[in-house]
Structure formats: C-alpha cells, structure tokens
Amino acid sequence: MCGIAGFFNPDMDYTKERKKWNTILNNMNRTLKHRGPDGNGVYLSSSCGFSHVRLKILDLLTGDQPMVKRAGETEFAIVFNGEIYNMNELKEELLSEGASFETTSDTEVILTGYMLHGKEFIQKLNGIFAAAIWNSSSHTLLLFRDRLGVKPLFYTKLGNTFLFASEIKGLFAYPGVEPVIDHNGLCEIFTLGPAKSYGKGVFKDIFEVLPGHFITLNPSSYTDQAYWKLESRPHEDSLEKTIEKTAWLLEDAVKKQMLSDIPISTFLSGGIDSSLVTAICAKELKKQGKQLNTFSFDFTDNQKYFKANAFQPSQDRPFVEQMIKHCDTNHRFLECGNTQQLACLYKAVDARDLPCMADVESSMLYFCSQVVSYNKVTLTGECADEIFGGYPWFHKKEAFETDAFPWSPNMEPRQTLLNDALIHDLHMEEYAHAAYEKTIHETPILETDTPEEKRRREIAYLNLKWFMVTLLDRMDRTSMYNGLEARVPFADHRIVEYIFNVPWQMKCPDGVVKGLLRHAGADLVPKEILWRKKSPYPKTYDPSYEKLLGRQLKEVLSVPSSPIRTLLDTKKVRAFLNSPSDYGKPWYGQLMAGPQMLAYMLQVNYWLKKYRIRIV
C-alpha cells in the first residue's frame, strides 16, 4: 500500500525549474508519509510530476515507485496505491505476448499491461487500486480507481494545473490550494455526514475520482469515463447452485487477497463475516505449516456496562474464544480506554481530513495502531452486511415506505444541536433528498422486477454506493494512518456482481438474515458462530465517556474563538447534556447515538480550526 500524488499542466515545462517542482512533490509526499513509511520517490517530466510513498508488501527489493519503462522514444511512468490480486495470472498472459519484467511487483504488471493494451487493460485487474499513468509521447495522464472505491483518489484544478492525491491533505500541500467550505460543503457535513456524496471531496472545488472510472487528460481534452458499472441481470441458478457459487467466490477472494511477501493477519470479531475470512486464511496457512495472527477489539470494562439491545444483542468475546480454538490462531485481545478513544477522536480527523464516524472511527484508528506492531497486512470482514443484506433496514417495513437513506431517515436528530439560522439556511431535508434521489435514479433495475423487488434493489444499491463506501473510507484511513494495509475480501467485484442479482428469498432463505452466506460457510465455522445473530462493531457503554465528551464540548463552547460556536445553539447543547441519551435511536447507522453526536461536533470544531477553513 502507498500514497500517491502529482500534477499535470500541458502549458508547463517543469524540467526548467526541476529543484522547485521536486520540492513541491516532496512536500506532497510528506503529507502522505503515514501511508508509506518504508520509502518515497518523485518523477518529473516536461508537463507532469509524480510523487509516491511506499509501504512494502510485495517485491520488497525492486518495487519502488514512481516506476518508469520505455518503449522506443516513449516514456511511461506510474504511481500506484493498492494491490492487484490476480497479478500472477496477468503476468503470465503478458509474458506469453512477449513482455519482459524487471521486478516481481504488481505495479510493473499494470504499467506493462497498459503499454501493450492501453487503458482497456484496467478492466482485467482484480484488486484494490488508485493509480496514475503518464505517456510522454501523447502527453496523456490517466487516473483510475478500483470498482468499489476501496482506495481513495482526490483531485482539483488550479488554473490550468490538474492536481491529484490519495488524500485531500496532499492537495493542500500544493501552493495556492486552500481549504474552503461553501453551502454545499456544510450540507455534506451536517446533512449527510459522516457519509459524503460520491465524487465530492466536501471542500470547495475538490473532487474524488469515481469508483470504476478513469479520467484521461491531454493538451486538448479531458474525459471521465466509467469502465465498470453494476448491472441487473436475471438470476438463473438454483438455491443449491447459488450457495455453491457463493462459497467458491468467497474462498477464492480470500485466497487471492492473502497475496503478500510478509505475514498476514485477520481481524476476528466472532461474527460470521470475520470468522469466515479467518477460517479460510487459517486453513491455507496451516497447509504451509504457519499459524495465523488474529486480533479482536473491545473497550475497557465494557462487560461491566454492556446492556443487550436490538442492535447489539451479545458481546463478542465468547464467540472469539470459540473461533480461536476452532482455527488454532495466535490471538490478541485489544482494548481501548476512554482516554485513548478521546485522544484518537482528533487523530481520526487528521487521518480522514474530514469529521468522520466519531468514536466508531477513533477506536478503530487506535486498534490499527496496536495491530501494526505485529502485522502490516490484515484481512477484515467489512462489506458483507451491505452485500448480503445484514443490516436491520434491509428487513424493516419503514425502509420500504420511506423515501430517505435508511440509516438516516430524518433530519430531526441531526438538528438537535444546530442553531436555527443554520438549519434554515442549509435546507437539510432538500439536500439529503436530492442526494438520495440521484442514487435511486441510477439504480439498475430489471423490467421484470416487481415493486417489492425494485425497492430491494434500491436499498441494496444505496448501501453499496453510500454506507459501504463510508466504512471503506474508515477502514482505509484508520489503517493507512498507521502504516497498516487492511484488505476486504467481501468487496471483490465478482462477489458484488453475483450477489446483487440473487433474489431476496435466496439471500435470506426462511427469513434468516444473511442466510445465503451462512449456508455458504457451513463447512468452515462452528454452528454457534454460523447462526449467531448479528452484533456490529463494538462501542463503549461506559457512561463516563459521554460525560467526558460533554465536559469537553462545554469547554469548547466557552472559548469565543471556537469555530463551532457560530453553528451550534448553546441552549440546545446544555439541554442535550442534561438529558439522558437514547442509545436505541442512532442518528447515523446503528452505532452513532447521543455520545457520538457530541463527539462528531467536537470533530467538526477541531477540523474547522486545524485546517483553518474559510466558510464562504
């Protein structure tokens, strides 16, 4: 894994002031150093510059970037962030076509494939990736991103200069690019956050390369083209065949994503998703005489304060212990305390460049900082719920009858602390509905779908385009902030394409949530794990944590210069702090309730202050 950045201006000759532009590229690199602590490099041509920081996972000796190859008089350069899981198969194909290789890296496979086949080669890649390729003869810059948006890539334009970077902070390292928020940016933060509209960077004039797209720039044109889109197709497999194919796809995806020149690990929560990934990894490593490292997460003294509810019916530890025994893994139980969680609340903003999922994100950032002491590569169970229909809103009648994001169906909870003038100015309901409707209109539907099937597709598509991407962003930033590579086997595009078209009665046979996945994993994990009721990522139930947040928000509001003061109503805040929180009615997803609302506002204040954001 890595961090990439660069610039392109067809009217420039950067080589005339090489020292100046190399300094800027190195400055962009420094902002992304956490993504690649093992090495860095820059590349400069007449009208294009690349920078790269490296986390060494594959080809530890010869895989440095930017990577450059020549064909006649033409120079091709690439910077790449990600992993190509089918690199060995693709390399064999290219070798049979007469290609030659100087490294064993997947970076060279991409570059060589592009040199032989052009951008159509991208469609052959199975992996997580964000990359830029430069062709010196045609003066063409190509940027592209993986199908589901696992790896980030942002861009902006300053005059005639096009800039890109793995993270927004990389763009701010270029002279003249400033953090500005307009009306739409405020709507993104308060109406949709911690999610954001796909393609947008929240900051004014900052955008994101869309998943499954490539952008092509040359002196005469700019094009943004999709190379992959999710499609609706009739499902013709029987239930037995569907279970068999799902099992094969999952096992193949996990095996492919074990590709690494250094030891791998897994996150193990004791739920069905992470347990299946762990079981497959442990089995494969055992064939090699190796033992898998696994990690689980919880909060200090959570067993003392935990109360079962509809969202979290049980604690994880007993199920984790059962999986450790079943798979014979080398396991570590990691815990996060209130102080650590609060400190990481602001580091999480540093990592994301935006307010994010409050302590759901800060705690993951802390856990990743602990995992990387043992392993630099891990596989997780992320994305299974969005793909297989694991969340409550896939099943609730309200989600079928409400034209709104099912994880955030109304604006009232979000307006609890905001001042009335801001609420009036933002038109939050209209902004959220427009974002929702855009995705609904994009949903691929079959003409034969019944109204109920059509709505199920819409809910599934909303989850893939919004909720899943938010969690993928969380996973990428919290892991890469610590120099940890986190992989998500369920986000293999082949799994998404297949399962999206499986009828609901097969996804949820006999009304069992994620029943298809459970049947597909029947030979891999114990029955108690296989049929366990979903329990999401843990959060603290310690009441002192909420009090800690409340005190900190009061302190922030007591400082006249705090930027959040102009956005909140202090009377509403005091009333909120004096009333008991309702953990049963989250304002975003399943986990973000009263305490997370306070934490989010603290993040917003920190973000506005740290980035010195100008609101226009």
C-alpha positions as CSV (number, residue, x, y, z in Angstrom):
1,M,0.0,0.0,0.0
2,C,1.1,3.5,-0.7
3,G,0.3,7.2,-1.1
4,I,0.3,8.9,-4.5
5,A,0.2,12.5,-5.6
6,G,1.1,14.6,-8.6
7,F,0.3,17.4,-11.1
8,F,-0.2,18.0,-14.8
9,N,-0.2,21.2,-16.8
10,P,0.2,20.9,-20.6
11,D,1.5,24.5,-20.8
12,M,4.4,24.0,-18.4
13,D,7.9,22.6,-18.7
14,Y,8.6,21.6,-15.2
15,T,12.1,20.4,-16.1
16,K,13.3,24.0,-16.4
17,E,12.9,24.5,-12.7
18,R,13.5,21.0,-11.5
19,K,14.5,21.8,-8.0
20,K,11.4,23.9,-7.3
21,W,9.0,21.3,-8.6
22,N,10.7,18.4,-6.9
23,T,10.5,20.3,-3.6
24,I,6.7,20.6,-4.1
25,L,6.4,16.9,-4.9
26,N,8.4,16.1,-1.8
27,N,6.1,18.3,0.2
28,M,3.1,16.4,-1.1
29,N,4.9,13.2,-0.2
30,R,5.5,14.4,3.4
31,T,1.7,14.8,4.0
32,L,1.1,11.2,2.9
33,K,4.2,9.7,4.7
34,H,1.9,7.7,7.0
35,R,0.6,5.7,4.1
36,G,4.1,4.7,3.0
37,P,6.7,4.9,5.8
38,D,9.1,2.5,4.0
39,G,10.2,4.6,1.1
40,N,9.5,7.6,-1.2
41,G,10.3,8.9,-4.6
42,V,9.4,11.6,-7.2
43,Y,9.3,11.8,-11.0
44,L,9.3,14.9,-13.2
45,S,8.7,15.2,-16.9
46,S,8.1,18.3,-19.1
47,S,4.4,18.7,-18.1
48,C,3.8,16.1,-15.4
49,G,5.1,15.3,-11.9
50,F,4.5,12.3,-9.7
51,S,5.3,11.6,-6.0
52,H,5.0,8.3,-4.1
53,V,5.4,7.0,-0.6
54,R,5.7,3.2,-0.1
55,L,4.5,0.6,2.3
56,K,6.4,-2.6,1.3
57,I,4.1,-5.6,1.0
58,L,5.2,-7.1,-2.4
59,D,8.6,-7.2,-4.1
60,L,10.4,-5.7,-1.1
61,L,13.6,-5.0,-3.0
62,T,12.8,-3.8,-6.5
63,G,9.2,-2.5,-6.4
64,D,10.0,1.2,-5.7
65,Q,7.9,3.9,-7.4
66,P,7.4,6.1,-9.4
67,M,8.2,3.3,-11.8
68,V,9.3,4.2,-15.4
69,K,9.5,2.0,-18.5
70,R,10.4,2.9,-22.1
71,A,9.1,1.7,-25.5
72,G,11.2,3.3,-28.2
73,E,11.2,7.1,-27.6
74,T,8.1,6.9,-25.3
75,E,8.5,7.1,-21.6
76,F,5.7,5.6,-19.4
77,A,5.6,6.3,-15.7
78,I,3.2,5.1,-13.0
79,V,2.4,5.7,-9.3
80,F,0.1,3.2,-7.8
81,N,-1.7,2.6,-4.5
82,G,-3.2,-0.8,-3.8
83,E,-2.8,-4.5,-4.6
84,I,-3.6,-6.5,-7.7
85,Y,-4.7,-9.9,-6.5
86,N,-4.6,-11.6,-9.9
87,M,-1.2,-10.2,-10.8
88,N,0.4,-13.6,-11.4
89,E,-2.2,-14.7,-13.9
90,L,-2.0,-11.3,-15.7
91,K,1.8,-11.5,-15.7
92,E,1.7,-14.9,-17.4
93,E,-0.6,-13.6,-20.1
94,L,1.8,-10.6,-20.7
95,L,4.8,-12.9,-20.8
96,S,3.1,-15.0,-23.5
97,E,2.7,-11.8,-25.5
98,G,6.4,-11.1,-25.4
99,A,6.6,-8.7,-22.4
100,S,9.6,-8.6,-20.2
101,F,9.8,-7.7,-16.5
102,E,12.5,-6.3,-14.2
103,T,10.6,-6.7,-10.9
104,T,8.1,-9.0,-9.3
105,S,5.7,-6.2,-8.4
106,D,2.1,-5.8,-9.4
107,T,3.0,-2.1,-10.3
108,E,5.0,-3.3,-13.2
109,V,2.2,-5.7,-14.3
110,I,-0.2,-2.7,-14.6
111,L,2.3,-0.5,-16.4
112,T,3.3,-3.2,-18.8
113,G,-0.3,-4.2,-19.5
114,Y,-1.1,-0.5,-20.2
115,M,1.8,-0.2,-22.6
116,L,0.6,-3.2,-24.6
117,H,-3.2,-2.8,-24.4
118,G,-3.9,0.7,-23.4
119,K,-6.5,1.6,-20.7
120,E,-8.7,-1.4,-21.6
121,F,-6.2,-3.5,-19.6
122,I,-7.6,-1.9,-16.4
123,Q,-10.8,-4.0,-16.8
124,K,-8.7,-7.1,-16.3
125,L,-7.5,-6.0,-12.8
126,N,-8.9,-7.8,-9.7
127,G,-7.8,-5.7,-6.7
128,I,-7.9,-2.5,-4.8
129,F,-6.2,0.3,-6.6
130,A,-5.8,4.0,-7.3
131,A,-3.2,4.9,-9.9
132,A,-1.9,7.5,-12.4
133,I,0.0,6.7,-15.6
134,W,1.9,9.2,-17.8
135,N,2.6,8.7,-21.5
136,S,5.3,11.1,-22.6
137,S,4.7,10.9,-26.3
138,S,1.0,11.7,-26.3
139,H,1.3,13.9,-23.2
140,T,-1.5,12.0,-21.7
141,L,-2.3,11.5,-18.0
142,L,-4.6,8.6,-17.0
143,L,-6.1,8.3,-13.5
144,F,-8.2,5.3,-12.4
145,R,-9.7,3.8,-9.3
146,D,-11.0,0.3,-8.3
147,R,-14.6,-0.7,-9.0
148,L,-15.9,-0.2,-5.4
149,G,-13.8,2.7,-4.2
150,V,-11.6,0.8,-1.7
151,K,-8.6,3.0,-2.4
152,P,-9.1,6.8,-2.4
153,L,-8.0,9.3,-5.1
154,F,-8.9,13.1,-4.9
155,Y,-8.2,15.8,-7.4
156,T,-8.7,19.6,-8.0
157,K,-7.8,22.1,-10.6
158,L,-5.8,25.4,-10.0
159,G,-5.8,27.4,-13.2
160,N,-4.5,25.1,-15.9
161,T,-2.9,22.8,-13.4
162,F,-4.6,19.5,-12.6
163,L,-3.6,18.0,-9.2
164,F,-4.3,14.6,-7.6
165,A,-3.5,12.9,-4.3
166,S,-4.5,9.8,-2.3
167,E,-5.8,12.1,0.5
168,I,-7.1,15.6,0.5
169,K,-4.2,16.9,2.6
170,G,-1.9,16.0,-0.3
171,L,-3.7,18.6,-2.4
172,F,-3.3,21.3,0.3
173,A,0.5,20.8,0.1
174,Y,0.5,22.4,-3.4
175,P,0.9,26.2,-3.2
176,G,-2.4,28.0,-3.8
177,V,-4.8,25.2,-2.9
178,E,-6.7,26.3,0.1
179,P,-9.4,24.7,2.4
180,V,-12.7,26.4,1.7
181,I,-16.2,25.3,2.6
182,D,-19.3,26.6,0.9
183,H,-23.0,25.9,1.4
184,N,-22.8,22.5,-0.2
185,G,-19.8,21.6,2.0
186,L,-21.8,22.5,5.1
187,C,-24.7,20.4,3.9
188,E,-22.3,17.4,3.3
189,I,-21.1,17.7,6.9
190,F,-24.4,18.3,8.7
191,T,-26.9,16.6,6.4
192,L,-25.1,13.6,5.1
193,G,-22.0,13.2,7.3
194,P,-20.1,11.1,8.2
195,A,-21.1,9.9,4.7
196,K,-20.4,12.1,1.7
197,S,-21.7,12.4,-1.9
198,Y,-19.6,10.1,-4.1
199,G,-17.4,12.1,-6.4
200,K,-17.2,15.0,-4.0
201,G,-14.4,16.0,-1.6
202,V,-16.6,18.2,0.6
203,F,-14.1,21.1,0.3
204,K,-15.0,23.6,-2.4
205,D,-13.6,22.6,-5.8
206,I,-12.2,19.3,-4.6
207,F,-13.5,16.1,-6.1
208,E,-12.9,12.4,-6.0
209,V,-12.3,10.0,-8.9
210,L,-15.4,7.9,-9.0
211,P,-15.1,4.2,-8.3
212,G,-14.9,2.2,-11.5
213,H,-13.8,5.3,-13.6
214,F,-10.8,6.5,-15.4
215,I,-10.0,10.2,-16.1
216,T,-7.9,11.0,-19.2
217,L,-6.2,14.3,-19.7
218,N,-4.1,15.6,-22.5
219,P,-3.4,19.0,-24.0
220,S,-6.6,19.1,-25.9
221,S,-9.2,17.1,-23.9
222,Y,-10.5,15.9,-20.5
223,T,-12.7,12.8,-20.3
224,D,-14.2,11.0,-17.3
225,Q,-15.4,7.5,-18.3
226,A,-16.8,4.5,-16.5
227,Y,-15.0,1.2,-17.2
228,W,-17.4,-0.7,-14.8
229,K,-20.9,-0.4,-13.7
230,L,-23.1,-2.7,-11.6
231,E,-25.8,-4.3,-13.7
232,S,-29.0,-6.1,-13.0
233,R,-29.3,-9.5,-14.6
234,P,-31.8,-12.4,-14.3
235,H,-30.6,-14.9,-11.7
236,E,-30.9,-18.4,-13.2
237,D,-29.0,-20.6,-10.6
238,S,-30.9,-22.8,-8.2
239,L,-30.5,-22.2,-4.5
240,E,-28.1,-25.2,-4.2
241,K,-26.0,-23.8,-7.1
242,T,-26.1,-20.3,-5.6
243,I,-24.8,-21.5,-2.3
244,E,-22.1,-23.4,-4.0
245,K,-21.0,-20.5,-6.2
246,T,-21.1,-18.1,-3.3
247,A,-18.9,-20.4,-1.2
248,W,-16.4,-20.7,-4.1
249,L,-16.3,-16.9,-4.8
250,L,-15.7,-16.1,-1.1
251,E,-12.9,-18.7,-0.7
252,D,-11.3,-17.6,-4.0
253,A,-11.4,-13.9,-3.0
254,V,-9.9,-14.6,0.4
255,K,-7.1,-16.8,-1.0
256,K,-6.3,-14.2,-3.7
257,Q,-6.1,-11.5,-1.0
258,M,-3.6,-13.5,1.0
259,L,-1.0,-12.4,-1.6
260,S,1.9,-10.9,0.3
261,D,5.6,-11.2,0.8
262,I,5.2,-10.5,4.5
263,P,3.0,-12.3,7.1
264,I,-0.8,-11.6,7.1
265,S,-3.3,-11.4,9.9
266,T,-7.1,-11.1,10.3
267,F,-9.5,-9.0,12.4
268,L,-11.7,-11.5,14.3
269,S,-14.9,-10.3,16.0
270,G,-16.6,-13.6,16.5
271,G,-19.3,-12.7,14.0
272,I,-20.0,-14.7,10.8
273,D,-18.1,-12.3,8.4
274,S,-14.7,-12.1,10.1
275,S,-15.0,-15.7,11.2
276,L,-15.3,-17.0,7.6
277,V,-12.4,-14.9,6.4
278,T,-10.3,-16.1,9.4
279,A,-11.2,-19.7,8.9
280,I,-10.1,-19.7,5.2
281,C,-6.9,-17.9,6.0
282,A,-6.0,-20.2,8.9
283,K,-6.7,-23.2,6.8
284,E,-4.5,-22.0,4.0
285,L,-1.6,-21.0,6.3
286,K,-1.9,-24.3,8.1
287,K,-1.1,-26.1,4.8
288,Q,2.2,-24.1,4.9
289,G,2.9,-25.0,8.5
290,K,2.1,-21.5,9.6
291,Q,-0.2,-20.1,12.3
292,L,-2.5,-17.1,11.7
293,N,-2.3,-14.0,13.8
294,T,-5.8,-12.7,14.8
295,F,-7.0,-9.6,16.7
296,S,-10.3,-8.7,18.4
297,F,-11.3,-5.3,19.8
298,D,-13.3,-4.2,22.8
299,F,-13.5,-1.4,25.3
300,T,-12.1,-1.3,28.8
301,D,-14.7,-2.6,31.4
302,N,-17.3,-2.9,28.7
303,Q,-18.6,-6.1,30.3
304,K,-19.5,-4.0,33.3
305,Y,-21.6,-1.6,31.4
306,F,-22.9,-3.6,28.5
307,K,-26.7,-4.0,28.1
308,A,-28.1,-6.1,25.3
309,N,-30.3,-4.3,22.8
310,A,-31.7,-4.8,19.4
311,F,-28.6,-3.5,17.7
312,Q,-26.0,-5.4,19.9
313,P,-27.7,-8.5,21.3
314,S,-24.5,-10.0,22.7
315,Q,-20.9,-9.4,23.5
316,D,-18.2,-10.8,21.2
317,R,-15.6,-12.4,23.4
318,P,-17.1,-15.9,24.0
319,F,-17.5,-16.3,20.2
320,V,-14.0,-15.1,19.6
321,E,-12.6,-17.6,22.0
322,Q,-14.5,-20.4,20.2
323,M,-13.1,-19.3,16.9
324,I,-9.5,-19.2,18.3
325,K,-9.9,-22.8,19.4
326,H,-11.5,-23.8,16.2
327,C,-8.9,-22.3,13.9
328,D,-5.9,-22.5,16.2
329,T,-4.9,-18.9,15.8
330,N,-2.4,-16.8,17.7
331,H,-4.8,-14.3,19.1
332,R,-4.5,-11.0,20.9
333,F,-7.4,-9.2,22.6
334,L,-7.0,-5.5,22.2
335,E,-8.9,-2.9,24.4
336,C,-9.4,0.8,24.1
337,G,-10.0,3.1,27.1
338,N,-11.9,6.4,27.3
339,T,-8.7,8.5,27.3
340,Q,-7.3,6.7,24.2
341,Q,-10.6,6.9,22.4
342,L,-10.9,10.7,23.0
343,A,-7.4,11.4,22.0
344,C,-7.8,9.5,18.8
345,L,-11.0,11.4,18.1
346,Y,-8.9,14.2,16.6
347,K,-6.3,11.9,15.1
348,A,-9.2,10.4,13.1
349,V,-9.9,13.8,11.6
350,D,-6.2,14.1,10.7
351,A,-6.5,10.7,9.0
352,R,-9.7,11.4,7.1
353,D,-9.3,15.2,6.5
354,L,-13.0,15.4,7.5
355,P,-15.2,14.9,10.5
356,C,-15.9,11.2,10.5
357,M,-17.6,8.4,12.4
358,A,-16.7,9.8,15.8
359,D,-15.6,7.1,18.3
360,V,-16.5,4.3,15.8
361,E,-13.6,5.7,13.8
362,S,-11.3,6.9,16.6
363,S,-11.4,3.5,18.3
364,M,-10.6,1.7,15.0
365,L,-7.7,4.0,14.5
366,Y,-6.3,3.2,17.9
367,F,-6.8,-0.6,17.3
368,C,-4.9,-0.3,14.0
369,S,-2.1,1.4,15.8
370,Q,-1.8,-1.7,18.0
371,V,-2.1,-4.3,15.3
372,V,0.7,-2.8,13.2
373,S,3.2,-3.7,15.9
374,Y,2.6,-7.3,15.0
375,N,1.5,-7.3,11.3
376,K,1.4,-4.8,8.5
377,V,-1.2,-6.7,6.4
378,T,-4.7,-7.8,7.7
379,L,-7.9,-9.1,6.2
380,T,-11.3,-8.0,7.5
381,G,-14.9,-9.0,7.3
382,E,-16.0,-5.5,6.1
383,C,-18.8,-5.1,3.5
384,A,-20.6,-8.4,4.0
385,D,-23.6,-6.7,5.6
386,E,-24.1,-4.3,2.7
387,I,-23.7,-7.0,0.1
388,F,-25.7,-9.8,1.8
389,G,-28.4,-7.7,3.5
390,G,-27.3,-7.9,7.1
391,Y,-28.5,-4.5,8.4
392,P,-31.9,-4.0,10.0
393,W,-33.0,-1.6,7.3
394,F,-32.9,-4.4,4.7
395,H,-35.7,-6.0,6.7
396,K,-37.8,-3.2,8.2
397,K,-41.1,-2.1,6.7
398,E,-40.1,1.6,7.3
399,A,-37.2,1.4,4.9
400,F,-39.5,0.2,2.1
401,E,-42.0,3.0,2.8
402,T,-39.7,6.0,3.4
403,D,-38.0,7.9,0.6
404,A,-34.8,8.5,2.5
405,F,-31.5,7.0,3.4
406,P,-32.5,4.1,5.6
407,W,-29.6,4.6,8.0
408,S,-30.5,8.3,8.5
409,P,-34.2,8.5,7.7
410,N,-35.0,12.0,9.0
411,M,-33.2,15.2,9.9
412,E,-34.6,15.9,13.3
413,P,-31.8,14.1,15.3
414,R,-29.2,15.9,13.2
415,Q,-30.7,19.3,14.1
416,T,-30.7,18.7,17.8
417,L,-27.7,20.9,18.5
418,L,-27.6,23.2,15.5
419,N,-28.7,26.8,15.7
420,D,-32.0,27.7,13.9
421,A,-30.4,30.1,11.5
422,L,-28.1,27.4,10.2
423,I,-30.9,24.9,9.9
424,H,-33.0,27.4,7.9
425,D,-30.1,28.2,5.6
426,L,-29.0,24.7,4.8
427,H,-32.3,23.3,3.7
428,M,-31.1,19.9,5.0
429,E,-34.2,17.8,4.0
430,E,-34.0,19.0,0.4
431,Y,-30.2,18.4,0.1
432,A,-30.5,14.9,1.6
433,H,-33.5,14.0,-0.6
434,A,-31.7,15.2,-3.8
435,A,-28.6,13.1,-2.9
436,Y,-30.9,10.1,-2.2
437,E,-33.0,10.6,-5.4
438,K,-29.8,10.8,-7.5
439,T,-28.8,7.3,-6.4
440,I,-32.3,5.9,-6.7
441,H,-32.5,7.0,-10.4
442,E,-29.1,5.4,-11.0
443,T,-30.1,2.0,-9.5
444,P,-30.0,-0.7,-12.2
445,I,-33.5,-2.3,-12.4
446,L,-34.8,-5.2,-14.4
447,E,-38.1,-4.7,-16.3
448,T,-39.4,-7.9,-14.7
449,D,-38.8,-6.7,-11.2
450,T,-41.9,-6.4,-9.0
451,P,-42.4,-3.2,-7.0
452,E,-41.0,-5.0,-3.9
453,E,-38.0,-6.4,-5.8
454,K,-37.3,-3.0,-7.3
455,R,-37.3,-1.5,-3.8
456,R,-35.0,-4.2,-2.5
457,R,-32.6,-3.4,-5.3
458,E,-32.7,0.3,-4.5
459,I,-31.9,-0.4,-0.8
460,A,-29.1,-2.7,-1.8
461,Y,-27.7,-0.1,-4.2
462,L,-27.9,2.7,-1.7
463,N,-25.9,0.6,0.7
464,L,-23.2,-0.1,-1.9
465,K,-22.9,3.5,-3.0
466,W,-23.1,5.2,0.4
467,F,-23.0,3.2,3.6
468,M,-20.4,0.7,2.4
469,V,-18.1,3.4,1.0
470,T,-18.2,5.3,4.3
471,L,-17.0,2.2,6.1
472,L,-14.4,1.5,3.4
473,D,-13.1,5.1,3.8
474,R,-13.0,4.5,7.6
475,M,-11.0,1.3,7.1
476,D,-8.6,2.8,4.6
477,R,-7.8,6.0,6.6
478,T,-7.6,4.4,10.1
479,S,-5.3,1.6,8.8
480,M,-3.1,3.6,6.5
481,Y,-2.7,6.4,9.0
482,N,-0.8,3.7,11.0
483,G,1.0,2.1,8.0
484,L,-1.3,-0.9,8.1
485,E,-2.8,-2.5,5.0
486,A,-6.4,-3.7,5.5
487,R,-7.9,-5.8,2.8
488,V,-11.6,-6.5,2.3
489,P,-12.3,-9.8,0.5
490,F,-16.1,-9.4,0.5
491,A,-15.6,-6.3,-1.7
492,D,-14.3,-8.4,-4.5
493,H,-16.3,-7.1,-7.5
494,R,-17.2,-10.6,-8.6
495,I,-19.0,-11.2,-5.3
496,V,-20.8,-7.9,-5.6
497,E,-21.9,-8.6,-9.2
498,Y,-23.2,-12.0,-8.4
499,I,-24.9,-11.4,-5.0
500,F,-26.6,-8.1,-6.2
501,N,-28.7,-10.2,-8.6
502,V,-29.5,-13.1,-6.2
503,P,-33.3,-12.9,-5.3
504,W,-34.1,-12.0,-1.8
505,Q,-35.6,-15.4,-0.9
506,M,-32.2,-16.9,-1.7
507,K,-30.2,-14.2,0.1
508,C,-32.5,-14.5,3.2
509,P,-33.8,-18.1,3.0
510,D,-36.6,-18.9,5.5
511,G,-36.2,-15.3,6.7
512,V,-32.7,-15.9,8.2
513,V,-30.6,-12.7,7.9
514,K,-27.6,-13.4,5.6
515,G,-28.8,-17.0,5.3
516,L,-27.1,-17.4,1.9
517,L,-23.7,-16.5,3.4
518,R,-24.3,-18.7,6.4
519,H,-25.1,-21.7,4.2
520,A,-22.1,-21.0,2.0
521,G,-19.9,-21.1,5.1
522,A,-21.4,-24.2,6.7
523,D,-18.2,-26.2,6.4
524,L,-15.9,-23.5,7.7
525,V,-17.1,-22.4,11.2
526,P,-18.9,-23.9,14.2
527,K,-22.7,-23.8,14.2
528,E,-22.8,-21.4,17.1
529,I,-20.9,-18.9,15.0
530,L,-22.6,-19.7,11.8
531,W,-26.1,-18.9,13.1
532,R,-25.2,-16.2,15.6
533,K,-27.4,-13.1,15.4
534,K,-25.6,-10.1,14.0
535,S,-23.8,-7.9,16.5
536,P,-22.0,-4.9,14.9
537,Y,-18.6,-3.3,15.7
538,P,-18.4,-2.7,19.4
539,K,-18.7,0.7,21.1
540,T,-18.2,1.8,24.7
541,Y,-21.2,1.7,27.1
542,D,-19.2,3.4,29.9
543,P,-21.3,6.4,30.9
544,S,-18.2,8.3,32.0
545,Y,-17.2,8.5,28.3
546,E,-20.3,10.5,27.5
547,K,-19.6,12.8,30.5
548,L,-16.1,13.3,29.3
549,L,-17.4,14.3,25.8
550,G,-19.9,16.7,27.4
551,R,-17.3,18.4,29.5
552,Q,-15.0,18.9,26.5
553,L,-17.8,20.3,24.4
554,K,-18.7,22.7,27.1
555,E,-15.1,23.8,27.3
556,V,-15.0,24.3,23.5
557,L,-18.2,26.4,23.6
558,S,-16.8,28.6,26.4
559,V,-14.0,29.8,24.1
560,P,-15.2,32.7,22.0
561,S,-12.9,31.8,19.1
562,S,-14.1,28.2,18.8
563,P,-15.5,28.0,15.2
564,I,-18.3,25.6,16.2
565,R,-19.9,28.3,18.3
566,T,-21.4,30.0,15.3
567,L,-23.0,26.7,14.2
568,L,-24.5,25.4,17.4
569,D,-27.2,26.6,19.8
570,T,-25.6,26.7,23.3
571,K,-29.1,26.4,24.9
572,K,-29.8,23.3,22.9
573,V,-26.4,21.8,23.8
574,R,-27.0,22.4,27.5
575,A,-30.4,20.8,27.4
576,F,-29.0,17.8,25.5
577,L,-26.2,17.4,28.0
578,N,-28.7,17.4,30.9
579,S,-30.9,14.8,29.4
580,P,-30.2,11.0,29.3
581,S,-29.0,9.8,25.9
582,D,-31.2,7.3,23.9
583,Y,-28.9,4.6,22.7
584,G,-31.8,2.9,20.9
585,K,-32.2,5.6,18.2
586,P,-29.0,6.3,16.4
587,W,-28.8,9.4,14.1
588,Y,-26.5,7.5,11.7
589,G,-26.4,3.8,11.1
590,Q,-26.6,1.5,14.2
591,L,-23.9,2.9,16.4
592,M,-24.0,6.7,16.3
593,A,-26.3,7.9,19.0
594,G,-26.1,10.6,21.7
595,P,-22.4,10.3,22.7
596,Q,-21.4,10.1,19.1
597,M,-23.3,13.3,18.3
598,L,-21.2,15.1,20.9
599,A,-18.0,13.5,19.5
600,Y,-18.9,14.5,16.0
601,M,-19.4,18.1,16.9
602,L,-16.0,18.1,18.7
603,Q,-14.5,16.7,15.5
604,V,-16.2,19.4,13.4
605,N,-14.8,22.1,15.7
606,Y,-11.3,20.6,15.5
607,W,-11.5,20.2,11.7
608,L,-12.5,23.9,11.2
609,K,-9.8,25.1,13.5
610,K,-6.9,22.8,12.4
611,Y,-7.4,23.2,8.7
612,R,-8.1,27.0,9.0
613,I,-11.2,26.5,6.9
614,R,-12.7,29.6,5.3
615,I,-16.5,29.3,5.1
616,V,-18.0,31.2,2.1
